[in-house]
Structures are given as C-alpha cells and as structure tokens.
C-alpha cells in the first residue's frame, strides 16, 4: 500500500465517511461525488485505488461497501470502452439463484431484459446498474439498465435481519421488458481481467475494516499495561502486514501486467486478506473482551459489519477453486 500522502479528495471523502454512520443515502451521495476520482485498475495507480478503498473501510464499512460497488461499475464501463464519467449512482447485479432468471432479448437495435435478478444491493435506491442476463445461445451477458425506468420494480428485502451492514440491504429486482444496453459481448463480464481486479478491491475494504479494529486495540493497550495486550498487538500487526503486502504486490502486478493468471492472483490475495481479517477479529475480540461489544456502539457495529462483509470470501470453497486453477494452469 502507498506511503505517499493521501490526495485531498480522499481526505475529504474519509472525513465525510467518518460522520456518515449507517446512513446509506449519505454513502450513495459520497459515491456520486468522489467515485470518479478513484484511479482505475491497471492504469498505473492501482495501489492508490486499493489504499483509498482501505481507508474508506477504516472510516466506515457501510460507505466502503457502497463506494466499492459504485466504483467497480465505473471500472467495468471504462474497461468496456463506455463512458464512465456521469454522476449517477451505480450497482453491479450479477448474482444468480435457483428459480429466478433474467433474460435479454433483441428489440429493434437494442435489447430488453425481463425477469428477476436476486441479491440486488440497494436496488430501490440506486440510479443505474450493470446486470447480467441470459442471452440466446450465448450464456450470460452484461447490460446497463436505468433503475428509474417505470418497468423496474425493486422488492423490499424481506427477512433481511443482518446485524452488520444493516442498511445495505439486498433484495430481488423485477424487470418487465426494460431497455438494456450491452456492455461487452457474451461471457465478457466473467472472462475480462477486471473481474479479478474488482474482487481484490473488495478485499481492500476488508483490510480497512480490520485496520479500524487494530486502531481500537492500540488505543486500549496504550491506556493499560498488560503483557497480553502486547501479544495481541503483535499478532494483529503481523496479520495486517501480510494483508497489506498482498494488496501491494497485487497492485504492482496489475499495473505492470505481470499477473499471468488474473484469477489466481485474485484468489490468493483475497485468501490472504480474509485470513488476516479473521485473525484480527479473533485477537482483538480476545484482547478487549465483551465490554465494547455490549457498550461501545461504534466498535460493536464495526465488528458486525466486518464479520458479515468478509463472508463474501467463500473460505474453503475459494481455496478449492484456487487449487483447481493451479492444477489447470501452466505456471
């Protein structure tokens, strides 16, 4: 991660994020205001991109979660050669679920999408989204859609009981012949290098959330003298060093084009970061005990947010995927 002073826009964004709490509307507005300032991946400043996501995660994981998705959409548009400079708020809806499907059919010179897309975070609040839909004979393809179209209906996230990232709700969105504009060809979304880069950006947010817990541990350790606090601090520092080193190495590889297999790099980096975050959660929890979870609203929220967010890493399943990639790769 870079050691140079942070740019002014990032300092301003972090200041706003620090005061935003769980206000998802504020997170969306921050994304509109600052999202285009985030360097694009593979453009020479990927380290700053990851560092900025980490600093926002350190300040507020609700903001980081919304900002990351918004800026991932902007990066996808840029990678496809499309304009990515407007001030709409964006999401990326690519999840699949049994029993529901979104289909894209040609209509005149364009397409229309019909069906249901599951797990659409903030589908009723955002301006636009990039969605994957099934196309005849071509599998899945990515499309841009206007979420304010009259034939778009976001369903409330019934049953959403998350204690972490409580306001970043996810629910189904229904589309009824909504105009859609192709972004890349069939299968492009999953096969492009940027798919891997986006996954590492999410990991940078996890790293930031762990940095905030480390800050809380350090503050407490300086206020009391316990040898065990020093042990926990040391363990947390080693974990965060490993996480930061993995992100920095990934950023360098992305910018220099020395990644070889982008998916392998992403799986490795995300695994290192996720394992580091889980160790930080454990060590800080052991050091501080139950009191801040019961009486410190900010700390308790950070723990809940990070615990949920890092589960976007699929643990053993992702490690098995990495192993399969390694077996098939020519390294």
LOKOL-570697 format. One record per residue: residue in three letters; x, y, z of N, C-alpha, C in turn. Coordinates in steps of 0.05 Angstrom, whole numbers. Layout:
N
ALA,X,Y,Z,X,Y,Z,X,Y,Z $
...
REM end
This chain:
331
UNK,17,-24,0,0,0,0,18,25,0 $
UNK,10,47,-13,27,70,-16,32,84,10 $
UNK,56,96,13,62,111,36,62,141,31 $
UNK,57,149,6,55,178,-1,31,190,12 $
UNK,31,217,17,7,230,28,-18,225,11 $
UNK,-40,222,25,-65,217,10,-74,242,-4 $
UNK,-86,240,-28,-96,263,-43,-118,276,-27 $
UNK,-123,302,-33,-143,317,-19,-170,306,-21 $
UNK,-178,296,-45,-205,285,-48,-209,261,-29 $
UNK,-188,245,-25,-191,222,-7,-194,230,22 $
UNK,-178,250,30,-181,261,57,-209,272,61 $
UNK,-220,285,41,-247,296,43,-268,273,45 $
UNK,-264,253,29,-282,230,28,-282,215,55 $
UNK,-258,211,66,-256,197,91,-269,214,114 $
UNK,-266,240,112,-278,257,133,-308,255,132 $
UNK,-320,255,108,-349,251,105,-357,224,114 $
UNK,-342,203,106,-349,176,114,-349,172,144 $
UNK,-330,185,157,-328,182,186,-353,193,201 $
UNK,-367,211,188,-391,223,200,-417,212,190 $
UNK,-416,192,172,-440,182,158,-454,160,173 $
UNK,-441,146,191,-454,124,205,-465,104,186 $
UNK,-490,95,191,-504,76,174,-522,89,154 $
UNK,-519,115,150,-536,129,131,-529,122,102 $
UNK,-544,104,91,-538,94,64,-541,115,43 $
UNK,-560,134,47,-563,156,28,-538,173,27 $
UNK,-526,178,50,-501,193,51,-479,177,37 $
UNK,-478,151,40,-458,135,26,-462,136,-4 $
UNK,-487,136,-13,-492,138,-42,-483,166,-53 $
UNK,-490,187,-38,-481,214,-46,-451,216,-47 $
UNK,-438,205,-27,-408,205,-27,-397,191,-51 $
UNK,-409,169,-59,-400,154,-82,-404,171,-108 $
UNK,-427,184,-110,-431,202,-133,-410,224,-134 $
UNK,-403,235,-111,-385,258,-110,-356,251,-116 $
UNK,-348,228,-104,-319,222,-104,-312,198,-122 $
UNK,-332,182,-130,-326,157,-144,-308,159,-168 $
UNK,-313,180,-184,-297,183,-209,-268,191,-203 $
UNK,-262,199,-178,-235,207,-171,-217,182,-165 $
UNK,-230,159,-160,-214,135,-154,-200,126,-179 $
UNK,-173,122,-178,-159,112,-202,-170,86,-212 $
UNK,-170,83,-238,-179,58,-250,-158,36,-246 $
UNK,-166,11,-243,-146,-10,-241,-130,-13,-267 $
UNK,-105,-21,-263,-86,-26,-286,-79,-1,-301 $
UNK,-83,22,-289,-76,47,-303,-52,61,-290 $
UNK,-38,47,-273,-13,58,-262,-16,67,-233 $
UNK,-40,68,-222,-44,77,-194,-62,58,-179 $
UNK,-59,32,-185,-76,13,-172,-71,11,-142 $
UNK,-46,16,-134,-40,17,-105,-57,38,-91 $
UNK,-59,62,-103,-75,83,-91,-104,75,-91 $
UNK,-114,62,-112,-141,52,-112,-147,34,-88 $
UNK,-130,14,-84,-134,-4,-61,-131,10,-35 $
UNK,-112,29,-33,-108,43,-8,-132,61,-2 $
UNK,-143,73,-22,-167,90,-18,-190,74,-8 $
UNK,-195,50,-20,-216,33,-11,-211,24,18 $
UNK,-186,18,25,-180,10,52,-185,33,72 $
UNK,-177,57,65,-181,80,83,-211,86,87 $
UNK,-227,82,66,-256,86,70,-267,64,87 $
UNK,-257,39,84,-265,17,101,-257,22,130 $
UNK,-234,34,134,-225,40,161,-243,60,174 $
UNK,-253,79,158,-271,100,168,-299,91,172 $
UNK,-309,74,153,-338,67,154,-343,45,133 $
UNK,-349,21,142,-353,-1,124,-379,1,108 $
UNK,-399,15,119,-423,20,103,-417,36,79 $
UNK,-402,58,82,-393,74,60,-376,59,41 $
UNK,-356,44,52,-338,29,34,-353,9,17 $
UNK,-372,-5,29,-387,-25,15,-402,-13,-9 $
UNK,-415,10,-5,-429,24,-27,-410,36,-47 $
UNK,-389,48,-37,-369,62,-55,-355,41,-73 $
UNK,-348,18,-61,-334,-2,-77,-351,-12,-100 $
UNK,-377,-18,-95,-394,-27,-116,-397,-6,-138 $
UNK,-401,19,-129,-404,41,-148,-379,44,-166 $
UNK,-356,43,-154,-332,47,-170,-324,22,-186 $
UNK,-333,-1,-177,-329,-25,-193,-345,-22,-219 $
UNK,-369,-12,-217,-385,-8,-241,-371,12,-260 $
UNK,-361,34,-249,-346,53,-266,-322,40,-279 $
UNK,-308,23,-265,-285,10,-277,-293,-9,-299 $
UNK,-316,-23,-295,-326,-41,-316,-333,-26,-341 $
UNK,-347,-3,-337,-354,13,-360,-329,23,-375 $
UNK,-309,31,-360,-284,41,-373,-270,18,-387 $
UNK,-270,-6,-376,-257,-29,-388,-270,-37,-414 $
UNK,-296,-32,-416,-311,-38,-440,-309,-17,-461 $
UNK,-297,6,-454,-295,28,-472,-319,47,-471 $
UNK,-337,43,-452,-360,60,-449,-354,84,-431 $
UNK,-369,106,-433,-366,129,-416,-372,122,-388 $
UNK,-356,131,-369,-360,125,-341,-358,150,-324 $
UNK,-364,173,-336,-359,198,-322,-385,211,-311 $
UNK,-408,199,-315,-432,212,-306,-435,210,-276 $
UNK,-454,225,-264,-456,227,-235,-479,210,-224 $
UNK,-488,190,-239,-508,171,-229,-495,153,-208 $
UNK,-511,142,-190,-502,122,-172,-506,94,-184 $
UNK,-487,76,-180,-486,51,-195,-484,27,-176 $
UNK,-496,5,-185,-492,-21,-173,-484,-41,-194 $
UNK,-475,-64,-185,-468,-87,-203,-484,-111,-193 $
UNK,-503,-120,-209,-521,-142,-201,-515,-166,-218 $
UNK,-499,-184,-208,-491,-207,-224,-497,-234,-210 $
UNK,-510,-233,-187,-516,-258,-172,-537,-275,-187 $
UNK,-535,-301,-182,-555,-320,-193,-567,-335,-170 $
UNK,-592,-344,-173,-605,-360,-152,-625,-379,-166 $
UNK,-629,-402,-153,-648,-422,-165,-676,-410,-166 $
UNK,-690,-416,-188,-718,-408,-191,-723,-381,-202 $
UNK,-702,-364,-206,-706,-338,-218,-685,-334,-240 $
UNK,-692,-318,-260,-674,-314,-282,-681,-287,-296 $
UNK,-661,-274,-306,-664,-250,-322,-655,-256,-350 $
UNK,-673,-251,-369,-668,-257,-397,-666,-231,-413 $
UNK,-648,-231,-432,-645,-208,-451,-653,-217,-479 $
UNK,-670,-201,-491,-679,-208,-519,-675,-184,-537 $
UNK,-667,-188,-562,-664,-166,-580,-691,-152,-585 $
UNK,-690,-125,-585,-713,-109,-591,-703,-86,-609 $
UNK,-710,-86,-634,-701,-66,-652,-670,-67,-654 $
UNK,-657,-44,-649,-628,-43,-650,-616,-48,-623 $
UNK,-632,-54,-602,-622,-58,-575,-632,-83,-563 $
UNK,-635,-83,-536,-644,-106,-521,-665,-96,-501 $
UNK,-679,-116,-490,-696,-111,-467,-692,-135,-448 $
UNK,-693,-129,-422,-689,-150,-402,-716,-155,-387 $
UNK,-722,-180,-383,-746,-188,-369,-740,-210,-350 $
UNK,-751,-208,-326,-747,-229,-306,-739,-217,-279 $
UNK,-726,-233,-263,-719,-225,-236,-689,-229,-231 $
UNK,-677,-209,-218,-649,-211,-210,-648,-212,-180 $
UNK,-636,-232,-168,-635,-234,-139,-611,-219,-127 $
UNK,-612,-214,-101,-589,-203,-87,-579,-177,-99 $
UNK,-597,-158,-103,-590,-132,-114,-588,-112,-91 $
UNK,-563,-106,-83,-559,-88,-61,-568,-59,-68 $
UNK,-586,-48,-52,-596,-21,-55,-610,-17,-82 $
UNK,-623,-39,-92,-635,-37,-119,-657,-16,-121 $
UNK,-670,-9,-98,-690,11,-99,-681,40,-94 $
UNK,-654,43,-90,-643,69,-84,-624,80,-104 $
UNK,-611,62,-119,-591,70,-139,-604,80,-165 $
UNK,-588,94,-180,-597,105,-206,-595,86,-229 $
UNK,-574,70,-229,-569,52,-252,-553,28,-242 $
UNK,-553,7,-259,-538,-17,-252,-528,-31,-277 $
UNK,-507,-46,-273,-498,-66,-293,-508,-93,-283 $
UNK,-524,-106,-300,-536,-131,-293,-528,-153,-313 $
UNK,-525,-177,-304,-521,-199,-322,-547,-212,-328 $
UNK,-551,-219,-354,-576,-232,-363,-569,-254,-383 $
UNK,-587,-273,-385,-583,-295,-404,-591,-286,-432 $
UNK,-574,-293,-451,-579,-287,-479,-580,-313,-495 $
UNK,-595,-314,-516,-599,-338,-532,-572,-348,-543 $
UNK,-564,-372,-535,-540,-384,-546,-514,-373,-536 $
UNK,-515,-353,-518,-490,-341,-510,-485,-340,-480 $
UNK,-501,-354,-465,-496,-354,-436,-504,-327,-424 $
UNK,-487,-317,-407,-492,-292,-393,-478,-268,-406 $
UNK,-492,-246,-407,-480,-221,-418,-487,-198,-400 $
UNK,-470,-178,-400,-474,-155,-382,-489,-133,-397 $
UNK,-508,-120,-382,-524,-98,-394,-526,-75,-374 $
UNK,-527,-51,-385,-533,-27,-369,-563,-22,-369 $
UNK,-574,-17,-345,-603,-11,-343,-607,13,-325 $
UNK,-628,27,-332,-637,51,-316,-656,41,-294 $
UNK,-648,43,-269,-665,32,-247,-689,50,-241 $
UNK,-690,74,-254,-714,91,-250,-735,86,-271 $
UNK,-730,67,-290,-750,61,-310,-775,51,-297 $
UNK,-798,58,-309,-824,51,-296,-829,21,-295 $
UNK,-814,5,-311,-818,-24,-311,-798,-38,-293 $
UNK,-784,-23,-277,-765,-35,-257,-779,-34,-230 $
UNK,-780,-57,-216,-793,-57,-190,-775,-71,-170 $
UNK,-764,-56,-152,-747,-67,-131,-764,-76,-108 $
UNK,-761,-101,-100,-776,-113,-78,-762,-108,-52 $
UNK,-776,-101,-31,-763,-97,-6,-749,-122,3 $
UNK,-727,-119,18,-711,-141,26,-724,-155,50 $
UNK,-746,-170,45,-760,-183,66,-742,-204,79 $
UNK,-743,-205,106,-726,-224,120,-698,-215,125 $
UNK,-691,-191,116,-664,-181,120,-660,-174,149 $
UNK,-645,-191,164,-642,-188,192,-612,-183,200 $
UNK,-596,-177,180,-567,-174,185,-562,-153,207 $
UNK,-544,-161,225,-535,-142,246,-511,-125,236 $
UNK,-498,-135,215,-476,-119,203,-485,-108,176 $
UNK,-475,-84,169,-483,-71,144,-513,-71,142 $
UNK,-526,-62,164,-555,-65,166,-571,-50,145 $
UNK,-560,-27,136,-575,-11,117,-568,-17,88 $
UNK,-548,-33,83,-541,-41,56,-556,-66,49 $
UNK,-582,-63,46,-600,-86,43,-599,-97,14 $
UNK,-604,-123,12,-604,-136,-14,-630,-150,-18 $
UNK,-643,-146,-41,-668,-159,-47,-671,-163,-77 $
UNK,-692,-176,-86,-696,-180,-115,-706,-155,-129 $
UNK,-698,-153,-154,-709,-132,-171,-722,-145,-196 $
UNK,-746,-136,-202,-761,-147,-225,-760,-128,-249 $
UNK,-755,-139,-272,-754,-124,-297,-775,-134,-316 $
UNK,-790,-116,-328,-811,-123,-347,-806,-109,-374 $
UNK,-790,-122,-391,-783,-111,-417,-770,-83,-414 $
UNK,-750,-82,-398,-736,-56,-392,-713,-53,-413 $
UNK,-711,-30,-426,-689,-26,-445,-662,-31,-432 $
UNK,-644,-44,-447,-618,-51,-436,-597,-48,-457 $
UNK,-574,-39,-449,-553,-33,-468,-529,-51,-463 $
UNK,-520,-66,-482,-498,-86,-478,-472,-72,-469 $
UNK,-459,-85,-450,-432,-76,-441,-414,-100,-445 $
UNK,-399,-100,-467,-384,-124,-474,-401,-145,-486 $
UNK,-389,-166,-498,-403,-187,-510,-410,-210,-491 $
UNK,-422,-231,-501,-429,-254,-484,-404,-265,-470 $
UNK,-407,-270,-444,-385,-281,-427,-363,-261,-421 $
UNK,-364,-237,-433,-342,-218,-428,-339,-211,-399 $
UNK,-361,-207,-385,-361,-198,-357,-344,-215,-340 $
UNK,-346,-242,-342,-332,-260,-325,-303,-266,-335 $
UNK,-298,-263,-360,-272,-270,-371,-252,-247,-372 $
UNK,-261,-222,-369,-243,-200,-371,-225,-199,-346 $
UNK,-200,-188,-349,-182,-186,-325,-194,-170,-303 $
UNK,-210,-150,-309,-221,-132,-289,-240,-146,-269 $
UNK,-250,-170,-276,-267,-185,-258,-250,-192,-233 $
UNK,-225,-200,-238,-207,-207,-216,-199,-182,-200 $
UNK,-194,-160,-215,-185,-136,-201,-207,-126,-182 $
UNK,-232,-128,-191,-254,-120,-174,-256,-136,-148 $
UNK,-251,-162,-150,-251,-178,-126,-229,-170,-106 $
UNK,-206,-161,-116,-185,-152,-98,-193,-126,-85 $
UNK,-208,-109,-100,-217,-84,-88,-235,-88,-64 $
UNK,-252,-109,-65,-269,-116,-42,-251,-123,-19 $
UNK,-230,-139,-24,-212,-147,-3,-198,-123,10 $
UNK,-193,-102,-6,-181,-78,6,-200,-65,26 $
UNK,-226,-66,21,-245,-56,41,-244,-73,66 $
UNK,-242,-99,64,-240,-116,88,-215,-108,104 $
UNK,-193,-104,90,-168,-96,103,-172,-71,119 $
UNK,-186,-51,107,-192,-26,121,-208,-31,146 $
UNK,-228,-48,144,-244,-54,168,-227,-66,191 $
UNK,-208,-83,183,-190,-94,203,-171,-73,215 $
UNK,-163,-54,199,-146,-32,209,-161,-17,231 $
UNK,-187,-12,228,-202,2,248,-203,-13,274 $
UNK,-205,-40,273,-204,-55,298,-177,-55,310 $
UNK,-156,-55,294,-129,-52,304,-125,-25,319 $
UNK,-137,-4,307,-136,23,320,-149,22,348 $
UNK,-171,8,350,-185,6,376,-168,-10,396 $
UNK,-155,-31,387,-138,-46,405,-114,-30,414 $
UNK,-102,-15,396,-78,1,403,-86,23,423 $
UNK,-109,35,419,-117,56,438,-121,45,466 $
UNK,-134,22,468,-138,9,494,-112,0,506 $
UNK,-94,-12,490,-69,-22,500,-51,1,511 $
UNK,-53,24,499,-37,47,509,-48,58,535 $
UNK,-73,52,541,-86,62,565,-83,43,589 $
UNK,-72,19,585,-69,0,606,-43,-16,601 $
UNK,-32,-28,621,-7,-43,618,-12,-72,623 $
UNK,-15,-87,602,-19,-116,604,-2,-129,582 $
UNK,14,-149,591,31,-163,572,15,-176,550 $
UNK,-9,-186,557,-25,-199,536,-34,-179,514 $
UNK,-38,-154,522,-44,-134,501,-22,-132,481 $
UNK,3,-133,490,26,-131,472,26,-155,454 $
UNK,20,-179,465,19,-203,448,-2,-200,426 $
UNK,-26,-191,434,-47,-188,414,-40,-167,393 $
UNK,-28,-145,402,-19,-124,384,1,-135,363 $
UNK,20,-151,373,39,-163,355,27,-181,335 $
UNK,8,-198,344,-5,-217,326,-21,-202,305 $
UNK,-35,-181,313,-51,-165,295,-33,-150,275 $
UNK,-11,-140,284,7,-126,266,18,-144,244 $
UNK,25,-169,252,36,-188,232,14,-194,212 $
UNK,-11,-198,221,-32,-205,203,-37,-182,183 $
UNK,-38,-158,193,-43,-135,176,-20,-129,157 $
UNK,4,-135,166,27,-132,148,25,-152,125 $
UNK,17,-176,131,13,-196,109,-9,-187,90 $
UNK,-30,-177,101,-53,-167,84,-44,-144,67 $
UNK,-31,-124,79,-23,-101,64,-2,-108,43 $
UNK,16,-126,49,36,-135,30,24,-149,6 $
UNK,4,-166,12,-10,-180,-10,-24,-160,-29 $
UNK,-38,-140,-17,-51,-120,-33,-31,-103,-50 $
UNK,-9,-96,-37,11,-80,-52,23,-96,-75 $
UNK,29,-122,-70,40,-139,-91,20,-142,-113 $
UNK,-5,-146,-106,-25,-148,-127,-28,-123,-144 $
UNK,-27,-100,-131,-29,-75,-145,-6,-72,-165 $
UNK,18,-79,-156,42,-77,-173,40,-96,-197 $
UNK,31,-120,-192,28,-139,-213,7,-130,-234 $
UNK,-15,-119,-224,-36,-109,-242,-25,-87,-260 $
UNK,-11,-68,-248,-1,-45,-263,21,-52,-283 $
UNK,37,-72,-276,59,-79,-293,52,-101,-313 $
UNK,28,-112,-311,19,-133,-329,32,-160,-324 $
UNK,43,-164,-300,58,-189,-294,41,-208,-278 $
UNK,15,-208,-283,-3,-224,-266,-5,-253,-276 $
UNK,1,-259,-301,-2,-286,-310,-31,-294,-311 $
UNK,-41,-306,-290,-69,-314,-289,-83,-295,-269 $
UNK,-99,-276,-278,-112,-257,-260,-129,-271,-238 $
UNK,-143,-292,-245,-160,-305,-226,-144,-317,-203 $
UNK,-120,-328,-209,-103,-340,-188,-93,-317,-170 $
UNK,-85,-295,-181,-76,-272,-165,-98,-263,-146 $
UNK,-123,-261,-157,-145,-251,-141,-152,-271,-118 $
UNK,-152,-297,-124,-159,-317,-104,-138,-317,-82 $
UNK,-112,-315,-90,-91,-315,-70,-93,-290,-52 $
UNK,-96,-267,-65,-97,-242,-49,-121,-241,-30 $
UNK,-144,-248,-41,-168,-248,-24,-165,-268,-1 $
UNK,-153,-291,-5,-149,-310,16,-131,-300,38 $
UNK,-109,-287,30,-90,-276,50,-105,-254,66 $
UNK,-119,-237,53,-133,-215,67,-154,-226,85 $
UNK,-170,-245,75,-192,-256,91,-181,-270,116 $
UNK,-160,-285,113,-148,-299,136,-137,-279,156 $
UNK,-125,-258,146,-114,-237,164,-137,-223,179 $
UNK,-158,-217,165,-181,-204,177,-193,-222,199 $
UNK,-196,-247,193,-207,-266,213,-189,-268,238 $
UNK,-163,-267,234,-145,-268,257,-148,-242,273 $
UNK,-150,-219,259,-153,-193,273,-179,-194,290 $
UNK,-201,-203,278,-226,-205,293,-223,-222,318 $
UNK,-209,-244,315,-205,-261,338,-187,-249,359 $
UNK,-164,-238,351,-145,-227,370,-156,-202,385 $
UNK,-169,-185,370,-180,-161,382,-203,-168,401 $
UNK,-219,-188,392,-240,-198,410,-230,-209,436 $
UNK,-208,-225,434,-196,-236,458,-185,-215,476 $
UNK,-173,-195,464,-159,-174,479,-179,-156,493 $
UNK,-201,-148,480,-219,-128,491,-243,-140,505 $
UNK,-248,-166,500,-270,-179,514,-298,-169,506 $
UNK,-318,-175,523,-346,-170,515,-354,-141,519 $
UNK,-340,-126,536,-350,-99,544,-355,-81,520 $
UNK,-336,-77,501,-342,-58,479,-363,-69,461 $
UNK,-367,-95,459,-388,-106,443,-416,-99,455 $
UNK,-416,-96,481,-441,-90,495,-446,-61,499 $
UNK,-425,-44,502,-429,-17,510,-417,4,491 $
UNK,-402,-4,471,-390,15,452,-403,10,424 $
UNK,-422,28,418,-438,24,393,-420,24,368 $
UNK,-401,42,367,-384,44,343,-367,18,340 $
UNK,-355,8,361,-339,-16,360,-356,-40,353 $
UNK,-379,-43,366,-397,-65,361,-406,-66,332 $
UNK,-412,-42,321,-420,-40,293,-398,-49,274 $
UNK,-373,-40,280,-351,-47,263,-346,-77,263 $
UNK,-348,-90,286,-345,-119,287,-367,-133,271 $
UNK,-392,-124,275,-414,-137,260,-411,-132,230 $
UNK,-404,-108,222,-401,-101,193,-379,-119,181 $
UNK,-356,-120,194,-333,-134,182,-339,-164,182 $
UNK,-351,-175,203,-357,-203,203,-375,-211,180 $
UNK,-395,-195,174,-412,-201,151,-398,-197,124 $
UNK,-384,-174,122,-372,-167,96,-351,-187,88 $
UNK,-334,-197,106,-313,-215,99,-324,-242,90 $
UNK,-349,-247,96,-361,-273,87,-366,-273,57 $
UNK,-361,-250,44,-361,-251,14,-338,-268,4 $
UNK,-319,-273,22,-299,-294,15,-311,-321,23 $
UNK,-309,-340,5,-323,-365,9,-306,-386,22 $
UNK,-286,-377,36,-270,-394,54,-259,-419,39 $
UNK,-266,-443,49,-255,-467,37,-263,-470,8 $
UNK,-286,-461,0,-295,-463,-28,-276,-447,-46 $
UNK,-268,-423,-37,-250,-407,-54,-222,-419,-54 $
UNK,-214,-432,-32,-188,-445,-32,-188,-469,-51 $
UNK,-210,-484,-52,-213,-506,-70,-212,-496,-99 $
UNK,-226,-473,-104,-225,-461,-131,-196,-454,-138 $
UNK,-182,-442,-119,-154,-436,-125,-138,-461,-131 $
UNK,-142,-482,-116,-128,-507,-122,-134,-518,-149 $
UNK,-159,-516,-158,-166,-526,-184,-153,-508,-206 $
UNK,-153,-482,-201,-140,-464,-220,-110,-471,-223 $
UNK,-97,-477,-201,-69,-484,-201,-64,-510,-216 $
UNK,-82,-529,-213,-78,-555,-227,-80,-551,-257 $
UNK,-97,-532,-265,-102,-528,-294,-83,-508,-306 $
UNK,-68,-493,-290,-52,-471,-300,-24,-482,-309 $
UNK,-13,-467,-328,14,-473,-337,33,-453,-323 $
UNK,42,-459,-299,59,-440,-284,88,-445,-288 $
REM end
